[in-house]
Amino acid sequence: MGKVQAQANMSLDGYVAKQDNTIGRLFDWLQNGEVAMPTSAGDFTLHLTPQSSEHMRRWVSSLGALVCGRTLFDVAGGWQGRHTLDVPVVVVTHRIPQDWVDAHPDAPFSFVTDGVEAAIARAQELAGDAVVAVTGGTIARQCLELGLLDEVAIDLVPVVMGAGNRPFFGELSSDDVLLGNPTVCVQGDRVTHLVFPVLR
């Protein structure tokens, strides 16, 4: 099985979205460079610095599946049935959005109603030896607390938001979790790409 990696664009004070779920300046770095990089789904083109484009290419090529929660799925409108990264998506939910499923019969989306562990297992089936990326702080926190995460990947943006819908992981139910020193540290323009191993 491939690694399970929590991933987020994050402000210096730990937020991944504003209180209304908009992203503010967190994704500005995706359009501030000279290297054109079409997304895997071909829905738009990124413009990255050489450093960020190389990091992004490596990361995207390693992905096999995404896991997200229902809130992110709803905010994104289900990505119209095809995620920008063009990989299968596993959605953790209490209720399957049957109308959406019926409207997108060929979408590579799975809806898992029996918890985060089952969702990760399903994503690993789909991903094989590739990385399973976990997006959305609530799901990432549950994975961290259940010992399911191997890495935490942060695109750290030098902005202080002051407030947001919550810090990425939110409030842990246990003591603080110490991560290892970063195995990746790439400086882009107004973003630092970091990958931390989860110590076990």
C-alpha positions as CSV (number, residue, x, y, z in Angstrom):
1,M,0.0,0.0,0.0
2,G,1.1,3.5,-0.7
3,K,1.4,6.3,2.0
4,V,-1.5,8.1,3.4
5,Q,-0.8,11.8,3.4
6,A,-2.8,14.7,4.8
7,Q,-2.5,17.7,2.5
8,A,-3.4,21.4,2.9
9,N,-2.7,24.9,1.8
10,M,-2.3,26.7,5.1
11,S,-1.9,30.2,6.5
12,L,0.8,31.0,9.1
13,D,-1.8,30.8,11.8
14,G,-3.0,27.4,10.7
15,Y,-6.2,28.2,8.8
16,V,-7.2,26.5,5.5
17,A,-10.3,28.6,4.9
18,K,-12.1,31.7,6.1
19,Q,-15.2,31.4,8.2
20,D,-17.4,31.4,5.1
21,N,-15.3,28.6,3.5
22,T,-13.7,30.9,1.0
23,I,-9.9,30.6,0.6
24,G,-8.7,34.2,0.7
25,R,-5.0,34.4,-0.5
26,L,-4.2,30.8,0.2
27,F,-4.1,29.7,-3.5
28,D,-2.5,32.9,-4.9
29,W,0.8,31.0,-5.4
30,L,-0.9,28.7,-8.0
31,Q,-0.9,31.7,-10.4
32,N,2.2,33.7,-9.6
33,G,4.9,32.0,-11.7
34,E,6.1,31.7,-15.3
35,V,5.7,27.9,-15.8
36,A,2.4,26.9,-17.3
37,M,1.0,23.6,-15.9
38,P,-2.4,22.4,-17.0
39,T,-4.3,20.5,-14.3
40,S,-4.6,16.8,-14.8
41,A,-8.3,17.2,-15.6
42,G,-7.5,20.0,-18.1
43,D,-10.1,22.3,-16.4
44,F,-7.6,25.2,-16.0
45,T,-3.9,26.0,-16.1
46,L,-1.6,26.8,-13.2
47,H,1.2,29.3,-13.5
48,L,3.9,28.3,-11.0
49,T,7.5,29.1,-10.3
50,P,10.0,26.5,-11.4
51,Q,10.5,25.3,-7.8
52,S,6.7,24.9,-7.2
53,S,6.1,23.4,-10.6
54,E,8.6,20.6,-10.0
55,H,7.3,20.0,-6.5
56,M,3.7,19.9,-7.9
57,R,4.6,17.5,-10.7
58,R,6.2,15.1,-8.3
59,W,3.2,15.3,-5.9
60,V,0.6,14.9,-8.6
61,S,2.4,12.0,-10.2
62,S,2.5,10.2,-6.9
63,L,-1.3,10.4,-6.2
64,G,-3.6,7.5,-6.6
65,A,-6.8,8.6,-4.7
66,L,-8.2,11.4,-2.6
67,V,-10.3,11.2,0.6
68,C,-12.4,14.1,1.7
69,G,-15.4,14.8,3.9
70,R,-18.9,15.7,2.8
71,T,-18.5,19.4,3.6
72,L,-15.6,19.8,1.2
73,F,-17.4,17.8,-1.4
74,D,-20.5,20.0,-1.1
75,V,-18.4,23.3,-1.1
76,A,-16.7,22.1,-4.3
77,G,-19.9,21.1,-5.9
78,G,-18.6,17.6,-6.3
79,W,-16.0,19.0,-8.8
80,Q,-18.7,18.4,-11.4
81,G,-17.9,14.7,-11.3
82,R,-14.2,14.9,-12.1
83,H,-11.7,16.2,-9.6
84,T,-9.1,18.7,-10.9
85,L,-6.3,16.1,-10.1
86,D,-8.2,13.5,-12.1
87,V,-7.9,10.7,-9.5
88,P,-10.7,8.7,-7.8
89,V,-12.3,10.4,-4.8
90,V,-13.6,8.7,-1.7
91,V,-16.1,10.9,0.3
92,V,-16.8,10.2,4.0
93,T,-20.4,10.9,4.6
94,H,-23.4,10.0,6.7
95,R,-25.7,10.0,3.7
96,I,-25.0,9.2,0.0
97,P,-26.1,12.1,-2.2
98,Q,-28.1,9.9,-4.5
99,D,-29.3,12.7,-6.8
100,W,-25.7,13.7,-7.4
101,V,-24.7,10.0,-8.1
102,D,-27.6,9.6,-10.5
103,A,-26.5,12.8,-12.3
104,H,-22.9,11.7,-12.6
105,P,-23.0,7.9,-13.3
106,D,-19.5,7.7,-14.7
107,A,-17.8,9.8,-11.9
108,P,-15.0,8.0,-10.1
109,F,-16.4,8.8,-6.7
110,S,-17.1,6.4,-3.9
111,F,-19.3,7.4,-0.9
112,V,-18.4,5.6,2.4
113,T,-20.9,5.8,5.2
114,D,-19.1,3.5,7.8
115,G,-16.3,5.8,8.9
116,V,-12.8,7.1,8.1
117,E,-11.0,3.8,8.5
118,A,-13.3,2.2,5.8
119,A,-12.8,5.3,3.6
120,I,-9.0,5.0,3.8
121,A,-9.2,1.2,3.1
122,R,-11.3,1.9,0.0
123,A,-9.0,4.6,-1.2
124,Q,-6.0,2.3,-0.8
125,E,-7.7,-0.3,-2.8
126,L,-8.2,2.3,-5.6
127,A,-4.7,3.7,-5.3
128,G,-2.6,0.5,-5.0
129,D,1.0,1.6,-4.3
130,A,0.3,5.3,-5.0
131,V,-0.4,7.9,-2.4
132,V,-3.8,8.5,-0.8
133,A,-4.2,12.2,-0.1
134,V,-6.5,13.2,2.7
135,T,-8.0,16.7,2.3
136,G,-10.2,18.5,4.8
137,G,-9.2,19.1,8.4
138,T,-11.9,17.0,10.1
139,I,-11.0,13.9,8.2
140,A,-7.3,14.5,8.5
141,R,-7.6,14.9,12.3
142,Q,-9.6,11.6,12.5
143,C,-6.9,9.9,10.5
144,L,-4.1,11.3,12.7
145,E,-5.9,10.2,15.9
146,L,-6.5,6.7,14.4
147,G,-2.9,6.3,13.4
148,L,-3.7,6.1,9.7
149,L,-1.5,9.0,8.5
150,D,2.1,8.5,7.3
151,E,2.8,12.1,6.3
152,V,1.5,15.7,6.6
153,A,2.1,17.8,3.5
154,I,1.6,21.6,3.9
155,D,1.8,24.3,1.3
156,L,2.5,27.1,3.9
157,V,1.5,30.5,2.7
158,P,2.9,33.7,4.3
159,V,-0.4,35.2,5.2
160,V,-2.0,35.7,8.6
161,M,-5.7,35.2,8.4
162,G,-6.5,36.1,12.0
163,A,-9.6,33.9,11.9
164,G,-11.1,31.1,9.9
165,N,-13.5,28.2,10.1
166,R,-10.9,26.3,12.2
167,P,-7.3,25.4,12.2
168,F,-6.5,22.5,9.8
169,F,-6.5,19.7,12.3
170,G,-8.8,21.4,14.7
171,E,-8.9,20.3,18.4
172,L,-7.3,17.0,19.1
173,S,-8.9,14.6,21.5
174,S,-5.4,13.5,22.7
175,D,-2.2,15.1,23.6
176,D,-0.2,17.0,21.0
177,V,1.3,14.9,18.2
178,L,5.0,15.5,17.5
179,L,5.9,15.1,13.8
180,G,9.4,14.4,12.4
181,N,11.6,16.9,10.7
182,P,10.5,17.7,7.2
183,T,11.6,15.3,4.4
184,V,10.7,17.9,1.8
185,C,11.3,21.7,2.1
186,V,10.9,23.6,-1.2
187,Q,10.8,27.4,-1.3
188,G,8.5,28.8,-4.0
189,D,7.2,32.4,-4.4
190,R,4.9,33.2,-1.4
191,V,4.7,29.5,-0.5
192,T,6.9,26.9,1.2
193,H,6.2,23.3,0.4
194,L,6.8,21.0,3.4
195,V,6.3,17.3,4.1
196,F,6.5,16.0,7.6
197,P,6.6,12.3,8.5
198,V,4.2,11.1,11.2
199,L,6.2,9.4,14.0
200,R,5.1,6.1,15.2
